Each structure stands twice: as C-alpha cells, then as structure tokens.
Amino acid sequence: MSHNLFKEGLVLGVILLFIGVSVAPSMTAINYNSPVQTKLQRFMKTGSIVSRYQPFIQKHFCDLPYHGFTAEDITFKDACYNGNGSEFWRPFEWWYFDAVFDNNYSVQFSINQACIEGIGIIVPLLNIYKDGELLVHNEKFLLPGEFAASKEEPLIILSGQQIMQGYVDKLGNWIFDISLQMEDCAIDLRFASITQGWKSKILDMWWWGVIQPNAYVDGTICVHNETILVKGTGYQEHVWDGTIPVVWGWFWGKFVGENISIIWTDIFKNPWTQYVMMVLNQANGGYTNIPYEKIQFSMTNYTFNDGWLIPTSFLFKVEDDPIRIDIKADTVNIVHQTSFVSFNYWRYHVHVKGTISFNSTTENIDNVQIMDLIRFW
C-alpha cells in the first residue's frame, strides 16, 4: 500500500512539474538588433558589473575540464514511439522540430510526454518567430487517451488528428510530414533529410536521437489566419527513456552550411563537471565525432535576463586535422520561454558566422540559427 501511495505521489509530482514547466512561459525577450535599447542594455555596454566579473565567470564556468559523449548509428525505428513510460523511473519522451526559413520566419514544434503506467500528460507546443521575435506561443494539455503512436513507424495522432508521419522515399531519404492546427495558427511542413542521423546516451538520463541533423523544409505556416509559404532548413530530435535530469543545465545549438553542418551541446552536470559534444554531419554522407579534447568553447558578453546572468556571444574553435572550425555566434534575440521555480529555458536566435573545414571542403557559414539554454539551478 505504501509503495502504491509513493508511486501515485510521484506520478502527481511529475505531472505538476511537467505542467509547470510547460505552462509558465515568461516570454521576456531582448532584441540585440533593435536600435532602441533598454537602460539595462545600455548599462551592460558601458563597463558594468558583468564585464568586471566576466573573467571570474569565464574561469569557473567555461574553462572546466571537459568530458564527452559519442554519437552512434541510428535506425529509422528510433524515430518511432518508444513507449517506455511504463518503466517507473523513465516517464519522459519527446519529439522536437525546428526550422529557419528564407523569409526570416522560424518555427519550433514539439510533442512532450510525461506518463507513468498510463497516467500523465501530453503537451504539444508550437512557437512561431519573425526575425527572432516571438509571434505565436500555443500549447495544449492532453490526457494519454488522446495520444496514439506507433512503435513500428513514425506516426503520432493527437485527438484524432495526424500530427506526424515519417517514411523512407525511393531514394532512401527520411521524410517527415508535420501538420498541426492550434487556434488561429498552424504549420504544414515536410522535413526531408539532408544528413545521416545518429544517437547518443546522455548520462543515463535519456537517449538523444538526432533523427535529422539537417533537413530541407518546405510547406506553409499560418500566423493569425494568414497563410505563408516557407522554405529553409530544419532539425529533428527524438528523446526516449527519459528520467528526471541530474544536471545543472545545458546549451544546445547547430551550425548549418550547404555541405557541412554541426550539432553541439555543452552540459553542466555540476559546477565542476562539464560535458561537451560536437558531431560533424556531411550532406548526403555520414557523421564524424569530434574529440571533446579538441573543442575550444568560450562564452562572452554576459547580460542579465529576468535576473539571470547569461552569455550572448559564443566562440568555437577546433584544430583536429582534417577538421578545422572557427565559428562565432552572436545573439540576435533571446526569448525567456519558460520560468518555473528553478527551471529556466531560453531560446536564442543567433547569427552564426565563420568557417568549417573537413578534408578538402571548406564551408563558409553566415546565417541565423536557433539555440537553447536550459538551467535547472
């Protein structure tokens, strides 16, 4: 009896945490391209306390000894519903898509599941941006009975509506069709793989499946009943066997070129343990793990956002023949998507500029991409 009460209490706690994290968007934004700056932004640019303490921050949070993860081969079935919500300590599973379009619109869509033994919640979430500024934030809270998914093919149905379907075309490309209507906004998009996917086990917290490191995306988005044709590049991940995170937080982002793209993450397990990962992906080719010992990553230009001190510029260097990376990412806009107790989630739009060389190919990168920061403490 006490075991059942404990399980019921845990289920309730997980659901409340999941709802709180999903429903508490503060939506505070800073636009770094705007000619109109707040007093705080002007203060930050003129030798503030942040610039004085930045060397301390850099020393203690950017110069930690690195550990790393390794990418391994993925199968098409890894994009399917895993359904291990019945495993007591692993109630979390999610699908995440984002895309940046040629007309300066961008979208992020996810389906988040937290279920223990059939009890829990499903949260589909849609964000639409223009020039990095949030235009649309819609979400729904559904019971598990409104969720249907296949373990044999990538197929998700919510409240009787098909949301995601994946298949392999005649050329062997992985294709995912996404269709969702939420209030007066909608997306109808096709993600066609450009690069090979991969997966990695992250600190026994979950499997991180990067299903589409880089994809060609086209279709339509609807913003307040206005339908807009879009095309651009996108990304898809699927996370399964997820448990409650045991880390302080992480950064995640990507560099996207015509022939080469890179997915990266920097995870802080605690103040003295840092994990960094970079995977190079070739168009119509494979992927390459970049040794974590060769990655130089630093953060600068810190600013306060809702009371949190966060960086706005990021520098990446790798010298590991035949791979060379020299990239800088500067913030265009930050949206404080979620603030719930100690959980905080920022979505950046960053201007990525620099070069990536692999064997005889050199890619010049100069575009805007989506990047995330999550902090639990």
Residue pairs with C-beta under 8 A, 6 or more apart in sequence:
7 88
7 116
7 117
10 116
11 116
11 117
11 119
11 120
14 91
14 114
14 116
14 120
14 244
15 114
15 119
15 120
15 121
17 114
18 112
18 114
18 120
18 121
18 123
19 121
19 123
19 141
20 340
20 341
20 343
21 338
21 340
21 343
21 345
22 112
22 123
22 125
22 139
22 141
22 338
23 139
23 141
24 338
24 339
24 340
25 137
25 336
25 337
25 338
25 339
26 306
26 336
26 337
26 338
26 339
27 134
27 137
27 335
27 336
27 337
28 305
28 306
28 335
28 336
29 133
29 134
29 333
29 334
29 335
29 336
30 38
30 41
30 303
30 305
30 331
30 333
30 334
31 131
31 132
31 133
31 332
31 333
32 312
32 330
32 331
32 332
32 333
32 334
33 131
33 132
33 332
33 333
37 45
40 303
40 304
41 303
44 50
44 51
44 303
44 304
50 302
50 303
50 304
50 309
51 302
54 300
54 302
57 302
57 309
58 298
58 299
58 300
60 271
61 268
61 271
61 299
62 297
62 298
62 299
64 272
64 273
64 274
65 274
66 274
66 275
66 276
66 292
66 293
66 295
67 273
67 274
67 275
67 276
67 292
68 275
68 276
68 277
68 291
68 292
68 293
69 200
69 201
69 202
69 275
69 277
69 292
70 200
70 289
71 198
71 199
71 200
71 210
71 277
71 279
71 287
71 289
72 198
72 199
72 200
73 198
73 199
74 196
74 197
74 198
74 199
74 209
74 210
74 211
76 154
76 166
76 168
76 174
77 151
77 152
78 197
78 199
78 207
78 209
78 211
78 238
79 154
79 166
79 174
79 176
79 209
79 211
79 236
79 238
80 149
80 150
80 151
80 152
80 153
80 154
80 155
81 93
81 149
81 150
81 151
81 155
81 156
82 93
82 151
82 240
82 241
83 93
83 149
83 151
84 90
84 93
84 240
84 241
85 91
85 93
85 113
85 114
85 115
85 116
85 117
85 118
85 120
86 116
86 117
86 118
87 241
88 116
88 117
89 243
90 206
90 241
90 242
90 243
91 114
91 115
91 116
91 120
91 242
91 243
92 112
92 113
92 114
92 206
92 239
92 242
92 243
92 244
93 113
93 238
93 239
93 240
93 241
93 242
94 110
94 111
94 112
94 113
94 238
94 239
94 242
95 110
95 111
95 156
95 164
95 236
95 237
95 238
96 108
96 109
96 110
96 235
96 236
96 237
96 238
96 239
97 107
97 108
97 109
97 110
97 176
97 178
97 189
97 191
97 234
97 235
97 236
98 106
98 107
98 108
98 109
98 234
98 235
98 370
99 106
99 107
99 189
99 191
99 215
99 217
99 230
99 232
99 233
99 234
99 235
100 106
100 232
100 233
100 234
100 256
100 367
100 368
100 369
100 370
101 107
101 217
101 230
101 231
101 232
102 230
102 231
102 232
103 228
103 230
104 130
104 131
104 368
105 128
105 129
105 130
105 221
105 228
105 230
106 128
106 129
106 130
106 132
106 232
106 349
106 368
106 370
107 126
107 127
107 128
107 129
107 187
107 189
107 221
108 125
108 126
108 127
108 129
108 347
108 370
109 124
109 125
109 126
109 127
109 178
109 180
109 187
110 124
110 125
111 122
111 123
111 124
111 125
111 156
111 158
111 163
111 164
112 122
112 123
112 124
112 125
113 120
113 121
113 122
113 123
113 147
114 120
114 121
115 121
115 122
115 144
118 144
119 144
120 144
121 141
121 142
121 143
121 144
122 141
122 142
122 143
122 144
122 146
122 147
122 158
123 139
123 140
123 141
123 142
124 139
124 140
124 142
124 158
124 163
124 180
124 182
125 137
125 138
125 139
126 136
126 137
126 138
126 139
126 180
126 182
126 185
126 187
127 134
127 136
127 137
127 337
127 347
128 134
128 135
128 136
128 185
128 187
128 221
128 223
129 135
129 333
129 335
129 349
131 332
131 333
131 349
132 332
132 333
132 335
132 349
132 368
133 333
133 335
134 335
135 223
135 224
136 185
136 223
136 224
137 337
138 182
138 183
138 185
139 182
140 158
140 182
142 158
142 159
146 158
146 159
147 156
147 157
147 158
148 156
148 157
148 158
149 155
149 156
149 157
153 165
153 166
153 167
154 164
154 165
154 166
154 167
154 176
155 162
155 164
155 165
155 166
156 162
156 163
156 164
156 165
157 163
161 179
161 180
161 181
162 179
163 178
163 179
163 180
164 176
164 177
164 178
165 176
165 177
166 174
166 175
166 176
166 177
167 175
168 174
168 175
169 175
173 192
173 193
174 192
174 193
174 197
174 211
174 212
175 190
175 191
175 192
175 193
176 190
176 191
176 211
176 212
176 215
176 236
177 189
177 190
177 191
178 187
178 188
178 189
178 190
178 191
179 186
179 187
179 188
179 189
180 186
180 187
181 222
184 222
184 224
184 225
185 221
185 222
185 223
185 224
186 220
186 221
186 222
187 219
187 220
187 221
187 222
188 219
188 220
188 221
189 217
189 218
189 219
189 220
189 221
189 230
189 234
190 217
190 218
190 219
191 212
191 215
191 216
191 217
191 234
191 236
192 215
192 216
192 217
193 212
193 214
193 215
194 212
194 214
194 215
194 216
194 233
194 261
194 283
194 284
195 212
195 213
195 214
195 215
195 261
195 281
195 282
195 283
195 284
195 285
195 287
196 213
196 281
196 282
196 285
196 286
196 287
197 209
197 210
197 211
197 212
197 213
198 209
198 210
198 213
198 279
198 287
199 207
199 208
199 209
199 210
200 207
200 208
200 210
200 277
201 207
201 208
202 208
202 267
203 246
203 247
203 267
203 269
203 275
204 243
205 242
205 243
205 245
205 246
205 247
206 239
206 240
206 241
206 242
206 243
207 239
207 240
207 241
208 237
208 239
209 237
209 238
209 239
209 240
210 235
210 236
210 237
210 263
210 279
211 236
211 237
211 238
212 234
212 235
212 236
213 235
213 254
213 261
213 263
213 279
213 281
213 287
214 233
214 234
214 235
214 254
214 256
214 261
214 281
214 283
215 233
215 234
215 235
215 236
216 231
216 233
216 234
217 230
217 231
217 232
217 233
217 234
218 230
218 231
218 232
219 229
219 230
220 227
220 228
220 229
220 230
221 227
221 228
221 230
222 228
233 256
235 254
235 263
235 370
245 376
246 269
247 267
247 268
247 269
247 270
247 376
248 268
248 269
248 270
248 271
248 375
248 376
248 377
249 267
249 268
249 373
249 374
249 375
249 376
249 377
250 265
250 266
250 267
250 268
250 373
250 374
251 265
251 266
251 314
251 371
251 372
251 373
252 264
252 265
252 266
252 371
252 372
252 374
253 263
253 264
253 265
253 314
253 329
253 348
253 350
253 369
253 370
253 371
253 372
254 261
254 262
254 263
254 264
254 369
254 370
254 371
255 261
255 262
255 264
255 316
255 325
255 327
255 329
255 352
255 354
255 356
255 365
255 369
256 352
256 365
256 367
256 369
257 356
257 363
257 364
257 365
258 283
258 363
259 282
259 283
259 361
259 363
260 280
260 281
260 282
260 283
260 356
260 358
260 361
260 363
261 280
261 281
261 283
262 278
262 279
262 280
262 281
262 290
262 325
262 356
263 278
263 279
263 281
264 276
264 277
264 278
264 279
264 316
265 275
265 276
265 277
266 274
266 275
266 276
266 277
266 297
267 274
267 275
267 276
267 277
268 274
269 275
275 292
276 292
276 295
276 297
277 292
278 290
278 292
278 295
278 316
278 318
278 325
279 287
279 288
279 289
279 290
280 287
280 288
280 290
280 323
280 356
280 358
281 287
282 288
282 358
288 323
288 358
290 318
290 320
290 323
290 325
291 320
294 318
294 319
294 320
294 323
295 316
295 317
295 318
296 315
296 316
296 317
296 318
297 314
297 315
297 316
298 314
298 315
299 311
299 313
299 314
299 315
300 311
300 312
300 313
300 314
300 315
301 311
301 312
301 313
301 331
302 309
302 310
302 311
302 312
303 309
303 310
303 312
304 310
305 334
305 336
305 346
306 336
306 339
306 344
308 344
308 375
310 334
310 346
310 373
312 330
312 331
312 334
313 328
313 329
313 330
313 331
314 328
314 329
314 330
314 350
314 371
315 327
315 328
316 325
316 326
316 327
316 328
316 329
316 354
317 325
317 326
317 327
318 324
318 325
322 357
322 358
322 359
323 356
323 357
323 358
324 355
324 356
324 357
325 354
325 355
325 356
325 357
326 354
326 355
327 352
327 353
327 354
327 355
327 356
327 365
328 352
328 353
328 354
329 350
329 351
329 352
329 353
329 369
329 371
330 350
330 351
330 353
331 348
331 349
331 350
331 351
332 348
332 349
332 350
332 351
332 368
333 348
333 349
334 346
334 347
334 348
334 349
335 346
335 347
336 344
336 345
336 346
337 345
337 346
337 347
338 344
338 345
339 345
342 375
342 376
342 377
343 374
343 375
343 376
344 374
344 375
345 372
345 373
345 374
345 375
346 372
346 373
346 374
347 370
347 371
347 372
348 370
348 371
348 372
348 373
349 368
349 369
349 370
349 371
350 368
350 369
350 370
350 371
351 367
351 368
352 365
352 366
352 367
352 368
352 369
353 365
353 366
354 364
354 365
355 362
355 363
355 364
355 365
356 362
356 363
356 365
357 363
